[in-house]
Amino acid sequence: MTIKRSSITSKQLEVIKLIDKGLTSYEIGLEMGIRENTVKSHRQTAMGLLGVNNAGDLVRVCKEENLIE
């Protein structure tokens, strides 16, 4: 699978990186200064773009595609 980096926004990538660090949606919202529902929306949109069904697969695919370290 090849993902265009431009299809994932910088905010979505930031959310994914924080998920990888083990933060909850609430904690990510506090860290980024956005609402918890916005965090969930970023996560869901990214999952749809990458064709995955859970946050673990989201992080895994992003690492495999070198979207995050």
GULUMVEX-462237 format. One record per atom (N, C-alpha, C, O, CB): x, y, z; chain; residue in one letter. Coordinates in Angstrom, 1 decimal. Last residue first. Glycine has a CB too. Layout:
BEGIN
<rec east="X" north="Y" up="Z" c="A" r="A"/>
...
% end
This chain:
BEGIN
<rec east="7.4" north="8.2" up="12.7" c="A" r="E"/>
<rec east="8.5" north="7.4" up="13.1" c="A" r="E"/>
<rec east="8.2" north="6.5" up="14.3" c="A" r="E"/>
<rec east="9.0" north="5.8" up="14.8" c="A" r="E"/>
<rec east="9.7" north="8.3" up="13.5" c="A" r="E"/>
<rec east="5.0" north="8.4" up="10.0" c="A" r="I"/>
<rec east="5.4" north="8.7" up="11.3" c="A" r="I"/>
<rec east="6.6" north="7.8" up="11.7" c="A" r="I"/>
<rec east="6.8" north="6.8" up="11.1" c="A" r="I"/>
<rec east="4.3" north="8.6" up="12.4" c="A" r="I"/>
<rec east="5.1" north="7.5" up="7.5" c="A" r="L"/>
<rec east="4.3" north="8.8" up="7.7" c="A" r="L"/>
<rec east="4.7" north="9.3" up="9.1" c="A" r="L"/>
<rec east="4.6" north="10.5" up="9.3" c="A" r="L"/>
<rec east="2.8" north="8.6" up="7.5" c="A" r="L"/>
<rec east="6.1" north="5.1" up="6.5" c="A" r="N"/>
<rec east="7.0" north="6.2" up="6.9" c="A" r="N"/>
<rec east="6.3" north="7.5" up="7.0" c="A" r="N"/>
<rec east="6.9" north="8.6" up="6.8" c="A" r="N"/>
<rec east="8.1" north="6.3" up="5.9" c="A" r="N"/>
<rec east="4.4" north="3.0" up="6.3" c="A" r="E"/>
<rec east="4.5" north="4.0" up="5.1" c="A" r="E"/>
<rec east="5.4" north="5.2" up="5.4" c="A" r="E"/>
<rec east="5.4" north="6.1" up="4.6" c="A" r="E"/>
<rec east="3.1" north="4.4" up="4.8" c="A" r="E"/>
<rec east="4.7" north="1.9" up="8.7" c="A" r="E"/>
<rec east="5.1" north="1.1" up="7.6" c="A" r="E"/>
<rec east="5.3" north="2.0" up="6.4" c="A" r="E"/>
<rec east="6.2" north="1.8" up="5.5" c="A" r="E"/>
<rec east="4.1" north="0.0" up="7.2" c="A" r="E"/>
<rec east="3.5" north="3.9" up="10.3" c="A" r="K"/>
<rec east="4.9" north="3.6" up="10.5" c="A" r="K"/>
<rec east="5.4" north="2.8" up="9.2" c="A" r="K"/>
<rec east="6.5" north="3.1" up="8.8" c="A" r="K"/>
<rec east="5.1" north="2.7" up="11.7" c="A" r="K"/>
<rec east="0.9" north="3.7" up="9.4" c="A" r="C"/>
<rec east="1.6" north="5.0" up="9.2" c="A" r="C"/>
<rec east="3.1" north="4.8" up="9.4" c="A" r="C"/>
<rec east="3.9" north="5.4" up="8.7" c="A" r="C"/>
<rec east="1.1" north="6.0" up="10.3" c="A" r="C"/>
<rec east="0.2" north="1.1" up="10.1" c="A" r="V"/>
<rec east="0.3" north="1.5" up="8.7" c="A" r="V"/>
<rec east="1.1" north="2.8" up="8.5" c="A" r="V"/>
<rec east="1.9" north="2.9" up="7.6" c="A" r="V"/>
<rec east="-1.1" north="1.6" up="8.1" c="A" r="V"/>
<rec east="0.3" north="1.4" up="13.0" c="A" r="R"/>
<rec east="1.2" north="0.4" up="12.3" c="A" r="R"/>
<rec east="1.3" north="0.8" up="10.8" c="A" r="R"/>
<rec east="2.5" north="0.8" up="10.3" c="A" r="R"/>
<rec east="0.6" north="-1.0" up="12.4" c="A" r="R"/>
<rec east="-1.7" north="3.3" up="13.5" c="A" r="V"/>
<rec east="-0.3" north="3.6" up="13.8" c="A" r="V"/>
<rec east="0.6" north="2.7" up="13.0" c="A" r="V"/>
<rec east="1.6" north="3.1" up="12.5" c="A" r="V"/>
<rec east="0.0" north="3.4" up="15.4" c="A" r="V"/>
<rec east="-3.9" north="1.8" up="12.6" c="A" r="L"/>
<rec east="-3.6" north="3.1" up="12.1" c="A" r="L"/>
<rec east="-2.1" north="3.5" up="12.3" c="A" r="L"/>
<rec east="-1.5" north="3.9" up="11.4" c="A" r="L"/>
<rec east="-4.5" north="4.2" up="12.7" c="A" r="L"/>
<rec east="-3.9" north="-0.4" up="14.2" c="A" r="D"/>
<rec east="-3.6" north="-0.6" up="12.8" c="A" r="D"/>
<rec east="-3.3" north="0.7" up="12.1" c="A" r="D"/>
<rec east="-2.4" north="0.8" up="11.2" c="A" r="D"/>
<rec east="-4.7" north="-1.3" up="12.0" c="A" r="D"/>
<rec east="-4.6" north="0.9" up="16.6" c="A" r="G"/>
<rec east="-3.4" north="0.1" up="16.5" c="A" r="G"/>
<rec east="-2.9" north="-0.1" up="15.0" c="A" r="G"/>
<rec east="-1.8" north="0.1" up="14.7" c="A" r="G"/>
<rec east="-3.5" north="-1.2" up="17.2" c="A" r="G"/>
<rec east="-7.2" north="1.9" up="16.0" c="A" r="A"/>
<rec east="-6.0" north="2.8" up="16.2" c="A" r="A"/>
<rec east="-4.7" north="2.1" up="16.1" c="A" r="A"/>
<rec east="-3.7" north="2.7" up="15.6" c="A" r="A"/>
<rec east="-6.1" north="3.5" up="17.6" c="A" r="A"/>
<rec east="-8.9" north="0.2" up="13.4" c="A" r="N"/>
<rec east="-8.6" north="0.5" up="14.8" c="A" r="N"/>
<rec east="-7.4" north="1.3" up="14.9" c="A" r="N"/>
<rec east="-6.6" north="1.4" up="13.9" c="A" r="N"/>
<rec east="-8.5" north="-0.8" up="15.6" c="A" r="N"/>
<rec east="-9.3" north="-0.3" up="10.7" c="A" r="N"/>
<rec east="-10.5" north="-0.3" up="11.6" c="A" r="N"/>
<rec east="-10.2" north="0.0" up="13.0" c="A" r="N"/>
<rec east="-11.1" north="0.1" up="13.8" c="A" r="N"/>
<rec east="-11.1" north="-1.6" up="11.5" c="A" r="N"/>
<rec east="-8.2" north="1.3" up="7.6" c="A" r="V"/>
<rec east="-8.0" north="0.4" up="8.8" c="A" r="V"/>
<rec east="-9.2" north="0.6" up="9.7" c="A" r="V"/>
<rec east="-10.0" north="1.6" up="9.6" c="A" r="V"/>
<rec east="-6.7" north="0.8" up="9.5" c="A" r="V"/>
<rec east="-7.8" north="2.9" up="5.3" c="A" r="G"/>
<rec east="-8.6" north="1.6" up="5.2" c="A" r="G"/>
<rec east="-8.3" north="0.7" up="6.4" c="A" r="G"/>
<rec east="-8.2" north="-0.5" up="6.2" c="A" r="G"/>
<rec east="-8.2" north="0.9" up="4.0" c="A" r="G"/>
<rec east="-6.8" north="5.4" up="5.2" c="A" r="L"/>
<rec east="-5.9" north="4.3" up="5.2" c="A" r="L"/>
<rec east="-6.5" north="2.9" up="5.2" c="A" r="L"/>
<rec east="-5.8" north="1.9" up="5.0" c="A" r="L"/>
<rec east="-5.0" north="4.4" up="6.4" c="A" r="L"/>
<rec east="-9.1" north="7.0" up="5.4" c="A" r="L"/>
<rec east="-8.2" north="7.2" up="4.3" c="A" r="L"/>
<rec east="-7.2" north="6.0" up="4.1" c="A" r="L"/>
<rec east="-6.9" north="5.7" up="3.0" c="A" r="L"/>
<rec east="-7.4" north="8.5" up="4.5" c="A" r="L"/>
<rec east="-10.2" north="6.0" up="7.8" c="A" r="G"/>
<rec east="-10.9" north="5.8" up="6.6" c="A" r="G"/>
<rec east="-10.0" north="6.0" up="5.4" c="A" r="G"/>
<rec east="-10.1" north="5.2" up="4.4" c="A" r="G"/>
<rec east="-12.1" north="6.8" up="6.5" c="A" r="G"/>
<rec east="-8.3" north="6.9" up="9.6" c="A" r="M"/>
<rec east="-8.5" north="5.5" up="9.5" c="A" r="M"/>
<rec east="-9.3" north="5.2" up="8.2" c="A" r="M"/>
<rec east="-9.0" north="4.2" up="7.6" c="A" r="M"/>
<rec east="-9.4" north="5.0" up="10.7" c="A" r="M"/>
<rec east="-8.6" north="9.7" up="9.3" c="A" r="A"/>
<rec east="-7.3" north="9.0" up="8.9" c="A" r="A"/>
<rec east="-7.5" north="7.5" up="8.7" c="A" r="A"/>
<rec east="-7.0" north="6.9" up="7.8" c="A" r="A"/>
<rec east="-6.2" north="9.3" up="10.0" c="A" r="A"/>
<rec east="-11.2" north="9.9" up="10.4" c="A" r="T"/>
<rec east="-10.9" north="10.3" up="9.0" c="A" r="T"/>
<rec east="-9.6" north="9.7" up="8.5" c="A" r="T"/>
<rec east="-9.6" north="9.1" up="7.4" c="A" r="T"/>
<rec east="-10.8" north="11.9" up="8.9" c="A" r="T"/>
<rec east="-10.7" north="9.1" up="13.0" c="A" r="Q"/>
<rec east="-11.7" north="8.4" up="12.2" c="A" r="Q"/>
<rec east="-11.4" north="8.7" up="10.7" c="A" r="Q"/>
<rec east="-11.4" north="7.8" up="9.9" c="A" r="Q"/>
<rec east="-13.1" north="8.7" up="12.5" c="A" r="Q"/>
<rec east="-8.9" north="11.1" up="14.0" c="A" r="R"/>
<rec east="-8.5" north="9.7" up="14.0" c="A" r="R"/>
<rec east="-9.4" north="8.9" up="13.0" c="A" r="R"/>
<rec east="-8.9" north="8.1" up="12.2" c="A" r="R"/>
<rec east="-8.7" north="9.1" up="15.4" c="A" r="R"/>
<rec east="-10.4" north="13.4" up="13.7" c="A" r="H"/>
<rec east="-9.2" north="13.3" up="13.0" c="A" r="H"/>
<rec east="-8.8" north="11.8" up="12.9" c="A" r="H"/>
<rec east="-8.3" north="11.4" up="11.8" c="A" r="H"/>
<rec east="-8.0" north="14.1" up="13.7" c="A" r="H"/>
<rec east="-12.5" north="12.7" up="15.5" c="A" r="S"/>
<rec east="-12.8" north="13.0" up="14.1" c="A" r="S"/>
<rec east="-11.5" north="12.8" up="13.2" c="A" r="S"/>
<rec east="-11.6" north="12.2" up="12.2" c="A" r="S"/>
<rec east="-13.4" north="14.4" up="13.9" c="A" r="S"/>
<rec east="-11.2" north="12.6" up="17.9" c="A" r="K"/>
<rec east="-11.8" north="11.4" up="17.4" c="A" r="K"/>
<rec east="-12.1" north="11.6" up="15.9" c="A" r="K"/>
<rec east="-12.0" north="10.6" up="15.2" c="A" r="K"/>
<rec east="-13.1" north="11.1" up="18.2" c="A" r="K"/>
<rec east="-10.4" north="15.3" up="18.1" c="A" r="V"/>
<rec east="-9.4" north="14.3" up="18.0" c="A" r="V"/>
<rec east="-10.0" north="13.0" up="17.4" c="A" r="V"/>
<rec east="-9.4" north="12.4" up="16.5" c="A" r="V"/>
<rec east="-8.9" north="14.0" up="19.5" c="A" r="V"/>
<rec east="-13.0" north="16.4" up="18.3" c="A" r="T"/>
<rec east="-12.2" north="16.8" up="17.1" c="A" r="T"/>
<rec east="-11.0" north="15.8" up="17.0" c="A" r="T"/>
<rec east="-10.7" north="15.4" up="15.9" c="A" r="T"/>
<rec east="-11.6" north="18.2" up="17.3" c="A" r="T"/>
<rec east="-13.8" north="15.5" up="20.8" c="A" r="N"/>
<rec east="-14.5" north="15.0" up="19.6" c="A" r="N"/>
<rec east="-13.7" north="15.3" up="18.3" c="A" r="N"/>
<rec east="-13.8" north="14.6" up="17.3" c="A" r="N"/>
<rec east="-15.9" north="15.7" up="19.5" c="A" r="N"/>
<rec east="-12.0" north="16.9" up="22.5" c="A" r="E"/>
<rec east="-11.9" north="15.4" up="22.3" c="A" r="E"/>
<rec east="-12.6" north="14.9" up="21.1" c="A" r="E"/>
<rec east="-12.1" north="14.0" up="20.4" c="A" r="E"/>
<rec east="-12.4" north="14.7" up="23.6" c="A" r="E"/>
<rec east="-10.8" north="20.0" up="21.0" c="A" r="R"/>
<rec east="-11.8" north="19.2" up="21.8" c="A" r="R"/>
<rec east="-11.6" north="17.7" up="21.5" c="A" r="R"/>
<rec east="-11.1" north="17.3" up="20.5" c="A" r="R"/>
<rec east="-13.2" north="19.6" up="21.3" c="A" r="R"/>
<rec east="-7.4" north="21.2" up="21.4" c="A" r="I"/>
<rec east="-8.6" north="20.9" up="20.6" c="A" r="I"/>
<rec east="-9.6" north="20.1" up="21.4" c="A" r="I"/>
<rec east="-9.2" north="19.5" up="22.4" c="A" r="I"/>
<rec east="-8.3" north="20.3" up="19.2" c="A" r="I"/>
<rec east="-4.8" north="21.3" up="22.3" c="A" r="G"/>
<rec east="-5.7" north="22.5" up="22.4" c="A" r="G"/>
<rec east="-6.9" north="22.4" up="21.6" c="A" r="G"/>
<rec east="-7.5" north="23.4" up="21.1" c="A" r="G"/>
<rec east="-4.9" north="23.7" up="22.1" c="A" r="G"/>
<rec east="-3.1" north="19.2" up="22.3" c="A" r="M"/>
<rec east="-3.2" north="19.9" up="21.0" c="A" r="M"/>
<rec east="-4.1" north="21.2" up="21.2" c="A" r="M"/>
<rec east="-4.1" north="22.0" up="20.3" c="A" r="M"/>
<rec east="-3.8" north="19.1" up="20.0" c="A" r="M"/>
<rec east="-3.4" north="18.2" up="24.9" c="A" r="E"/>
<rec east="-2.1" north="18.5" up="24.4" c="A" r="E"/>
<rec east="-2.1" north="19.4" up="23.2" c="A" r="E"/>
<rec east="-1.3" north="20.3" up="23.0" c="A" r="E"/>
<rec east="-1.4" north="17.2" up="24.0" c="A" r="E"/>
<rec east="-6.2" north="17.8" up="25.1" c="A" r="L"/>
<rec east="-5.5" north="18.8" up="26.0" c="A" r="L"/>
<rec east="-4.2" north="19.2" up="25.4" c="A" r="L"/>
<rec east="-3.8" north="20.4" up="25.4" c="A" r="L"/>
<rec east="-5.3" north="18.2" up="27.4" c="A" r="L"/>
<rec east="-6.4" north="15.9" up="23.1" c="A" r="G"/>
<rec east="-7.1" north="17.1" up="23.0" c="A" r="G"/>
<rec east="-6.5" north="18.2" up="23.9" c="A" r="G"/>
<rec east="-6.3" north="19.3" up="23.4" c="A" r="G"/>
<rec east="-8.6" north="17.0" up="23.4" c="A" r="G"/>
<rec east="-5.0" north="13.8" up="24.3" c="A" r="I"/>
<rec east="-4.5" north="14.4" up="23.0" c="A" r="I"/>
<rec east="-5.2" north="15.8" up="22.8" c="A" r="I"/>
<rec east="-4.5" north="16.7" up="22.4" c="A" r="I"/>
<rec east="-4.8" north="13.4" up="21.8" c="A" r="I"/>
<rec east="-6.6" north="13.2" up="26.5" c="A" r="E"/>
<rec east="-5.2" north="13.8" up="26.7" c="A" r="E"/>
<rec east="-4.7" north="14.4" up="25.4" c="A" r="E"/>
<rec east="-4.0" north="15.4" up="25.5" c="A" r="E"/>
<rec east="-4.3" north="12.7" up="27.2" c="A" r="E"/>
<rec east="-8.9" north="12.2" up="25.1" c="A" r="Y"/>
<rec east="-9.0" north="13.4" up="26.0" c="A" r="Y"/>
<rec east="-7.6" north="14.1" up="26.2" c="A" r="Y"/>
<rec east="-7.5" north="15.3" up="26.1" c="A" r="Y"/>
<rec east="-9.6" north="13.0" up="27.3" c="A" r="Y"/>
<rec east="-7.8" north="10.0" up="23.8" c="A" r="S"/>
<rec east="-8.3" north="11.1" up="23.0" c="A" r="S"/>
<rec east="-8.5" north="12.4" up="23.8" c="A" r="S"/>
<rec east="-8.2" north="13.5" up="23.3" c="A" r="S"/>
<rec east="-9.7" north="10.7" up="22.4" c="A" r="S"/>
<rec east="-4.7" north="9.1" up="25.5" c="A" r="T"/>
<rec east="-6.1" north="9.0" up="25.2" c="A" r="T"/>
<rec east="-6.6" north="10.2" up="24.3" c="A" r="T"/>
<rec east="-5.9" north="11.1" up="24.2" c="A" r="T"/>
<rec east="-7.0" north="8.9" up="26.5" c="A" r="T"/>
<rec east="-1.4" north="8.2" up="24.5" c="A" r="L"/>
<rec east="-2.3" north="9.2" up="25.0" c="A" r="L"/>
<rec east="-3.8" north="8.8" up="24.6" c="A" r="L"/>
<rec east="-4.0" north="8.3" up="23.6" c="A" r="L"/>
<rec east="-2.0" north="10.6" up="24.6" c="A" r="L"/>
<rec east="0.6" north="6.6" up="23.4" c="A" r="G"/>
<rec east="-0.3" north="6.0" up="24.4" c="A" r="G"/>
<rec east="-1.3" north="7.0" up="25.1" c="A" r="G"/>
<rec east="-1.9" north="6.7" up="26.0" c="A" r="G"/>
<rec east="0.5" north="5.5" up="25.5" c="A" r="G"/>
<rec east="2.1" north="7.3" up="21.3" c="A" r="K"/>
<rec east="2.7" north="7.6" up="22.6" c="A" r="K"/>
<rec east="1.8" north="7.1" up="23.8" c="A" r="K"/>
<rec east="2.2" north="7.1" up="24.9" c="A" r="K"/>
<rec east="3.0" north="9.0" up="22.8" c="A" r="K"/>
<rec east="0.3" north="6.9" up="19.3" c="A" r="D"/>
<rec east="1.4" north="6.0" up="19.4" c="A" r="D"/>
<rec east="2.1" north="6.1" up="20.7" c="A" r="D"/>
<rec east="2.7" north="5.2" up="21.3" c="A" r="D"/>
<rec east="2.4" north="6.3" up="18.3" c="A" r="D"/>
<rec east="-1.3" north="9.2" up="19.7" c="A" r="I"/>
<rec east="-1.9" north="7.8" up="19.9" c="A" r="I"/>
<rec east="-0.8" north="6.8" up="20.1" c="A" r="I"/>
<rec east="-0.8" north="6.0" up="21.0" c="A" r="I"/>
<rec east="-2.8" north="7.4" up="18.7" c="A" r="I"/>
<rec east="0.5" north="11.0" up="18.7" c="A" r="L"/>
<rec east="0.2" north="11.0" up="20.2" c="A" r="L"/>
<rec east="-0.5" north="9.7" up="20.6" c="A" r="L"/>
<rec east="-0.4" north="9.3" up="21.7" c="A" r="L"/>
<rec east="-0.7" north="12.2" up="20.5" c="A" r="L"/>
<rec east="0.6" north="10.4" up="16.0" c="A" r="K"/>
<rec east="1.8" north="10.3" up="16.8" c="A" r="K"/>
<rec east="1.5" north="10.2" up="18.3" c="A" r="K"/>
<rec east="2.2" north="9.5" up="19.0" c="A" r="K"/>
<rec east="2.7" north="11.5" up="16.5" c="A" r="K"/>
<rec east="-2.1" north="10.9" up="15.4" c="A" r="I"/>
<rec east="-1.6" north="9.5" up="15.3" c="A" r="I"/>
<rec east="-0.3" north="9.4" up="16.1" c="A" r="I"/>
<rec east="-0.1" north="8.4" up="16.8" c="A" r="I"/>
<rec east="-1.3" north="9.2" up="13.8" c="A" r="I"/>
<rec east="-2.2" north="13.7" up="15.7" c="A" r="V"/>
<rec east="-3.0" north="12.9" up="16.5" c="A" r="V"/>
<rec east="-2.5" north="11.4" up="16.5" c="A" r="V"/>
<rec east="-2.4" north="10.8" up="17.6" c="A" r="V"/>
<rec east="-4.5" north="12.9" up="16.0" c="A" r="V"/>
<rec east="-0.4" north="14.4" up="13.7" c="A" r="E"/>
<rec east="-0.1" north="14.8" up="15.1" c="A" r="E"/>
<rec east="-0.9" north="13.9" up="16.0" c="A" r="E"/>
<rec east="-0.4" north="13.4" up="17.0" c="A" r="E"/>
<rec east="-0.3" north="16.3" up="15.3" c="A" r="E"/>
<rec east="-1.8" north="13.5" up="11.4" c="A" r="L"/>
<rec east="-0.5" north="12.9" up="11.8" c="A" r="L"/>
<rec east="-0.1" north="13.2" up="13.2" c="A" r="L"/>
<rec east="0.4" north="12.3" up="13.9" c="A" r="L"/>
<rec east="0.6" north="13.4" up="10.8" c="A" r="L"/>
<rec east="-3.9" north="15.3" up="11.6" c="A" r="Q"/>
<rec east="-4.2" north="13.9" up="11.7" c="A" r="Q"/>
<rec east="-2.9" north="13.2" up="12.1" c="A" r="Q"/>
<rec east="-2.9" north="12.3" up="12.9" c="A" r="Q"/>
<rec east="-4.7" north="13.3" up="10.4" c="A" r="Q"/>
<rec east="-2.5" north="17.7" up="11.1" c="A" r="K"/>
<rec east="-3.2" north="17.5" up="12.4" c="A" r="K"/>
<rec east="-3.5" north="16.0" up="12.6" c="A" r="K"/>
<rec east="-3.4" north="15.5" up="13.7" c="A" r="K"/>
<rec east="-4.6" north="18.3" up="12.4" c="A" r="K"/>
<rec east="-1.6" north="17.4" up="8.5" c="A" r="S"/>
<rec east="-0.6" north="17.5" up="9.6" c="A" r="S"/>
<rec east="-1.3" north="17.3" up="11.0" c="A" r="S"/>
<rec east="-0.7" north="16.7" up="11.9" c="A" r="S"/>
<rec east="0.1" north="18.8" up="9.6" c="A" r="S"/>
<rec east="-3.6" north="14.9" up="6.8" c="A" r="T"/>
<rec east="-3.3" north="16.2" up="7.2" c="A" r="T"/>
<rec east="-2.2" north="16.2" up="8.3" c="A" r="T"/>
<rec east="-2.0" north="15.2" up="9.0" c="A" r="T"/>
<rec east="-4.5" north="17.0" up="7.6" c="A" r="T"/>
<rec east="-3.1" north="12.7" up="4.1" c="A" r="I"/>
<rec east="-3.2" north="12.8" up="5.6" c="A" r="I"/>
<rec east="-2.8" north="14.2" up="6.0" c="A" r="I"/>
<rec east="-1.7" north="14.6" up="5.6" c="A" r="I"/>
<rec east="-2.4" north="11.7" up="6.3" c="A" r="I"/>
<rec east="-2.5" north="13.1" up="1.5" c="A" r="S"/>
<rec east="-3.8" north="12.7" up="1.8" c="A" r="S"/>
<rec east="-4.1" north="12.7" up="3.3" c="A" r="S"/>
<rec east="-5.3" north="12.7" up="3.7" c="A" r="S"/>
<rec east="-4.1" north="11.3" up="1.2" c="A" r="S"/>
<rec east="0.2" north="13.7" up="1.3" c="A" r="S"/>
<rec east="-0.7" north="14.8" up="1.2" c="A" r="S"/>
<rec east="-2.1" north="14.4" up="1.5" c="A" r="S"/>
<rec east="-3.0" north="15.3" up="1.8" c="A" r="S"/>
<rec east="-0.7" north="15.4" up="-0.2" c="A" r="S"/>
<rec east="1.4" north="11.2" up="1.2" c="A" r="R"/>
<rec east="1.5" north="12.0" up="2.5" c="A" r="R"/>
<rec east="0.5" north="13.1" up="2.4" c="A" r="R"/>
<rec east="0.0" north="13.5" up="3.5" c="A" r="R"/>
<rec east="2.9" north="12.6" up="2.7" c="A" r="R"/>
<rec east="-0.2" north="8.6" up="-0.2" c="A" r="K"/>
<rec east="0.3" north="9.9" up="-0.4" c="A" r="K"/>
<rec east="0.3" north="10.7" up="0.8" c="A" r="K"/>
<rec east="-0.8" north="10.8" up="1.5" c="A" r="K"/>
<rec east="-0.5" north="10.6" up="-1.6" c="A" r="K"/>
<rec east="0.7" north="5.3" up="0.4" c="A" r="I"/>
<rec east="-0.2" north="6.4" up="0.8" c="A" r="I"/>
<rec east="0.5" north="7.7" up="0.4" c="A" r="I"/>
<rec east="1.7" north="7.9" up="0.7" c="A" r="I"/>
<rec east="-0.5" north="6.3" up="2.3" c="A" r="I"/>
<rec east="0.6" north="2.1" up="-0.9" c="A" r="T"/>
<rec east="1.3" north="3.4" up="-0.9" c="A" r="T"/>
<rec east="0.4" north="4.5" up="-0.7" c="A" r="T"/>
<rec east="-0.6" north="4.7" up="-1.3" c="A" r="T"/>
<rec east="2.1" north="3.6" up="-2.3" c="A" r="T"/>
<rec east="0.8" north="-1.2" up="0.0" c="A" r="M"/>
<rec east="0.0" north="0.0" up="0.0" c="A" r="M"/>
<rec east="0.9" north="1.2" up="0.0" c="A" r="M"/>
<rec east="1.8" north="1.4" up="0.8" c="A" r="M"/>
<rec east="-1.0" north="0.0" up="1.2" c="A" r="M"/>
% end
